[in-house]
């Protein structure tokens, strides 16, 4: 016990070295800098599942369709209208700073030129080409960071343990050599991806099927960080990642991790599904994005292109509408940190990195047109409407000379400054924000 105490005094980061929350490691925070300021990323689920429009990989795993019929979709995966430059431009226009594309989902269909296996977009579908290289080039050309999604499980591969929810090919302890064969295949593919694309971020998935030791996570990380030390990992490497990865469930409270990213679908599907019309409106997507901003995270918003490579029009529309809002409000998006409690402002807020400007995201305007800010002790030097420029007055009530209580600050937002989605007010304080504690 004494030894542990001594160790903690010397190396407080030891406390957190095994998880993703609140590390004191400077190099770690430096490598996370671009990610922290990126705020918005676009996830892409593209694969043969877009042909029938069924759930990616899970359709055969859960036996809604046989594996054989699932694989028949390869015949319809044409990529005839695939325009990676257009994709990258759309992503850029949305205001995203990075993109993460499925190089291989759990079904094992690879989208790049791999020497390992035949199930890929060159050898087994009419697309007949490497689809990742031109996309990575287009992202780089547009100054966007490159993220590669890679599924650890490969339910189609003959030497992988799991196949469907009622059939497991073998157990590792019964046939370790077979598992080794799978491992060389998996490591081979990862090495190819690393050498070909030097991604900025690895987005792993499917770790739940085996332990960190079985996947050999340490070896994966040392392979992928060799001469690429700044690369970032999501947390789906049995928790050995750099940031937390909540999925679909928008956190209610600010997560404890220093860095986190919510991955989210636009409708209810990751890949393209003809029959899934349950799209969120651009307003609803922005509701989620602004909420994420107010809690200091990133949003990784998914699109699912069709089998011919076109982006469905509903998805394109969301990207465009997002772009209108992000380009107008960039000051209140990229360089901000989590905001103040809802007790102080009835809505999402964020703070500039130096904590001297408070951003108020206003969705619905109160009947009298006035929003109210409570509990901020600082003097307010100025308030303006972001992306519009109008300077606004404030009225302070309930402030008396004999108490430190900061009063209630009402700010009226004129109608002609309203944004169709979120109007953002910048509140410039006389120093770092101080919240009234009593
Ligand atoms: C899940 C699913 C998968 C999807 C992913 C995205 O873990 O297995 O189909 O690609 O989440 O976050």
Boltz pocket constraint, residues with backbone or C-beta under 6 A from the ligand:
constraints:
  - pocket:
      binder: B
      contacts: [[A, 45], [A, 56], [A, 205], [A, 206], [A, 247], [A, 263], [A, 270]]
      max_distance: 6.0
